Amino acid sequence: MASSKLANWILVFSAISVVIPILSLLMASFLGLSEYAIPPLNPTLGNYVTLIHNHFLTNILNTFIVISMAILITLILAVPSAYTIGRHGIPYNLWLGALVLLLIAKSVPPASLLIPVYESLWKLGLTNSYIGLALAYQIYVLPFTIWILIGFFMDIPDELDIAARIDGANALSRFIRIGLPMAIPGLISAIILDFIVLWNEYMYASILISNTASYTAAVVIGQMVTSEYGLSWGVLAASNILTVIPVLFFVGIIHKNLAKAFTGGIKK
């Protein structure tokens, strides 16, 4: 009973610690140019109008396009790799070595790889392009995604593989009919986490993209903070609110609708 109450209090405290900053940010987004008090005495939508006129919604769309491409590339590379490691009887030493390499790859600071990544993309003619940035983003999410999916593939009961082999299914058929459907929860988790990790990425986006029309939202927000013409706290807060909304919408949609659809497909 005591542990249940403690858990409830922890949940309440966690919710408050998340909600209060968001509410403060929301109220700050209605500040006028000469106001600094929260809540604002004369709330205005002018900050949102300014962002819309400056094509900030296009920057958000750019972010979504790049991240969608990055996640697609990640899944194409990570799913077969994780399935091979998790299901095909790799010796323990080799399996452990693969996991250690994934951890090492994840622990390398992305900033230390920026120069070689830029040089590689420049030689391929992929700088200042969405596909180049999406490839660079694999540094952030590919090792992590493989790590997550390995566990889900390893948890698939061996009896299902044995039954499929008895029915004459080859390796590709078992992967499509058994491996992928059973790993759907892991795929959804990986997509959500990758989306959140990449949504606010600034460093690679600011270096690899030089066309202002192709800037992501994080780059534009970064320019607001470092602008030599001064910082408008209201516009900055409004831009952050506009970038939070797509994340909440995406996570809600993919968590509810896709999970239900795929679960229904598995049951059938």
C-alpha positions in Angstrom: 0.0 0.0 0.0 2.8 2.4 0.9 4.7 1.6 -2.2 1.5 2.3 -4.3 1.1 5.7 -2.6 4.8 6.4 -3.2 4.4 5.5 -6.9 1.4 7.8 -7.2 3.3 10.7 -5.6 6.2 10.1 -8.0 3.9 10.2 -10.9 2.2 13.4 -9.7 5.6 15.1 -9.1 6.8 13.9 -12.6 3.7 15.3 -14.2 4.0 18.6 -12.4 7.7 18.9 -13.3 6.8 18.5 -17.0 3.5 20.5 -17.2 4.7 23.6 -15.3 7.6 24.5 -17.8 5.3 23.9 -20.7 2.6 26.1 -19.3 5.2 28.8 -18.6 6.4 28.5 -22.2 2.8 28.7 -23.5 2.1 31.9 -21.5 5.4 33.4 -22.6 4.4 32.8 -26.2 1.7 35.5 -25.8 4.1 38.1 -24.5 4.2 41.5 -26.3 7.4 43.1 -27.5 7.7 45.2 -24.4 6.5 42.7 -21.9 8.5 40.3 -19.7 6.1 39.3 -16.9 4.4 35.9 -17.0 1.5 35.7 -17.4 1.4 38.6 -19.8 -0.8 41.6 -19.0 -1.8 42.1 -22.6 -1.6 38.7 -24.3 -1.2 38.7 -28.1 -1.0 36.3 -31.0 1.5 38.5 -32.7 4.4 36.1 -32.1 2.6 33.3 -33.9 1.7 35.6 -36.7 5.3 36.7 -37.0 6.5 33.0 -37.2 3.9 32.2 -39.8 4.9 35.2 -41.9 8.5 34.1 -41.7 7.7 30.6 -43.0 8.4 28.8 -39.7 5.8 26.2 -40.5 7.9 25.4 -43.6 10.9 24.8 -41.3 8.8 22.4 -39.2 7.8 20.6 -42.4 11.5 20.4 -43.4 12.3 18.8 -40.1 9.5 16.3 -40.5 10.7 15.4 -44.0 14.3 14.9 -43.0 13.4 12.8 -39.9 11.0 10.6 -41.9 13.8 9.9 -44.4 16.3 9.3 -41.6 13.9 6.8 -39.8 13.2 5.0 -43.1 16.9 4.5 -43.7 17.4 3.5 -40.1 14.8 0.8 -40.3 16.1 -0.5 -43.6 19.5 -1.0 -42.0 18.6 -1.8 -38.5 15.8 -4.4 -38.9 17.8 -7.0 -40.9 20.9 -6.4 -38.8 19.0 -6.9 -35.5 17.1 -9.9 -36.9 20.4 -11.6 -37.9 22.0 -11.0 -34.5 18.9 -11.9 -32.5 17.6 -15.0 -34.4 20.3 -16.8 -36.4 22.2 -18.5 -33.6 25.3 -16.2 -33.6 28.0 -17.5 -31.2 27.8 -15.8 -27.8 31.3 -14.2 -28.1 30.4 -12.7 -31.5 27.0 -11.6 -30.2 28.5 -9.9 -27.2 31.1 -8.3 -29.3 28.4 -6.9 -31.6 26.6 -5.4 -28.6 29.8 -3.9 -27.3 30.5 -2.3 -30.7 27.0 -0.9 -30.7 27.6 0.6 -27.3 30.9 2.1 -28.4 29.3 3.5 -31.5 26.6 5.1 -29.5 29.0 6.5 -26.9 31.1 8.4 -29.5 30.3 12.1 -29.4 28.6 13.1 -32.7 30.6 16.3 -32.7 33.8 14.3 -33.1 32.5 12.8 -36.3 31.2 16.0 -37.9 34.3 16.7 -40.0 34.7 13.2 -41.5 30.9 13.0 -42.1 30.9 16.4 -43.9 33.9 15.4 -46.0 32.3 12.1 -47.0 29.0 13.8 -47.9 30.8 16.5 -49.8 32.6 14.0 -51.9 29.3 12.3 -52.7 27.7 15.6 -53.5 25.1 15.2 -50.7 25.9 18.3 -48.6 23.0 20.8 -48.4 20.5 18.0 -49.1 17.9 16.2 -47.1 19.2 12.8 -47.9 22.7 13.8 -46.8 21.4 15.0 -43.5 19.3 11.9 -43.1 22.4 9.7 -43.6 24.3 11.8 -41.1 21.5 11.3 -38.6 22.3 7.5 -38.5 25.1 8.4 -36.1 22.5 9.3 -33.6 19.9 6.6 -34.0 21.2 3.5 -35.9 23.2 1.8 -33.1 20.4 2.6 -30.6 17.7 1.2 -32.9 19.6 -2.0 -33.5 20.1 -2.4 -29.8 16.4 -2.1 -29.1 15.3 -4.4 -31.9 17.8 -7.2 -31.0 15.9 -7.8 -27.7 12.5 -8.0 -29.4 13.8 -10.5 -32.0 15.4 -12.6 -29.4 12.1 -12.8 -27.5 10.3 -14.5 -30.4 9.5 -18.1 -29.3 11.7 -20.7 -31.1 8.6 -22.8 -31.6 7.2 -20.4 -34.2 10.4 -20.7 -36.2 10.3 -24.5 -35.9 6.7 -24.7 -37.0 7.4 -22.4 -40.0 10.3 -24.6 -41.1 8.1 -27.7 -40.9 5.6 -25.9 -43.1 8.4 -25.3 -45.6 9.0 -21.6 -45.0 12.4 -20.3 -46.0 14.5 -17.7 -44.1 13.0 -14.7 -45.9 9.4 -16.0 -45.4 10.0 -16.6 -41.7 11.4 -13.0 -41.4 8.4 -11.5 -43.1 5.6 -13.7 -41.6 7.0 -14.1 -38.1 9.9 -11.8 -37.3 8.4 -8.5 -38.5 4.9 -8.9 -37.0 6.2 -10.1 -33.6 8.7 -7.2 -33.5 6.1 -4.5 -34.3 6.0 -3.2 -30.6 9.8 -2.8 -30.9 9.6 -1.0 -34.2 7.0 1.4 -32.9 9.1 2.1 -29.8 12.2 2.7 -32.0 10.3 5.0 -34.3 9.0 7.1 -31.5 12.4 7.4 -29.7 14.2 8.1 -32.9 11.7 10.8 -33.8 12.1 12.5 -30.4 15.9 12.3 -30.5 16.2 13.8 -34.0 13.4 16.4 -33.8 15.6 19.0 -32.0 18.9 18.1 -33.5 20.8 21.3 -34.2 24.5 20.7 -34.9 24.5 18.6 -38.0 21.5 20.4 -39.5 23.2 23.8 -39.0 26.4 22.6 -40.7 25.2 20.4 -43.5 22.2 22.6 -44.6 23.2 26.0 -46.0 20.1 26.8 -48.0 17.8 29.0 -45.7 14.7 27.6 -47.4 15.7 24.1 -46.3 16.5 25.0 -42.7 15.0 22.8 -40.0 13.1 24.3 -37.1 16.0 23.7 -34.6 18.3 25.7 -36.8 15.9 28.6 -37.0 15.4 28.6 -33.3 19.2 28.6 -32.8 19.5 31.6 -35.0 16.9 33.4 -32.9 19.0 32.9 -29.8 22.3 34.0 -31.4 20.8 36.8 -33.5 22.8 40.1 -33.3 19.5 42.0 -33.6 18.3 40.9 -30.2 16.1 38.2 -28.8 12.3 38.3 -28.6 11.3 36.0 -25.8 7.7 35.8 -27.0 8.7 34.7 -30.5 11.2 32.2 -29.1 8.6 30.7 -26.8 6.0 30.6 -29.6 8.5 28.8 -31.9 9.1 26.2 -29.2 5.4 25.7 -28.7 4.9 25.1 -32.4 7.7 22.6 -32.4 6.3 20.7 -29.5 2.9 20.2 -31.1 4.0 18.0 -33.9 5.9 15.7 -31.5 2.8 15.2 -29.3 0.7 14.7 -32.4 3.1 12.2 -33.9 3.6 10.2 -30.8 -0.1 10.0 -30.1 -1.0 8.9 -33.6 1.7 6.3 -34.0 1.2 4.9 -30.5 -2.6 4.5 -30.7 -3.6 3.9 -34.3 -0.6 2.1 -35.6 -0.2 -0.1 -32.5 -3.9 -1.1 -32.8 -3.7 -1.8 -36.5 -0.5 -3.9 -36.3 -1.8 -5.8 -33.2 -5.0 -6.6 -35.0 -2.9 -7.9 -38.0 -0.9 -10.1 -35.7 -4.0 -11.6 -34.1 -5.5 -12.4 -37.6 
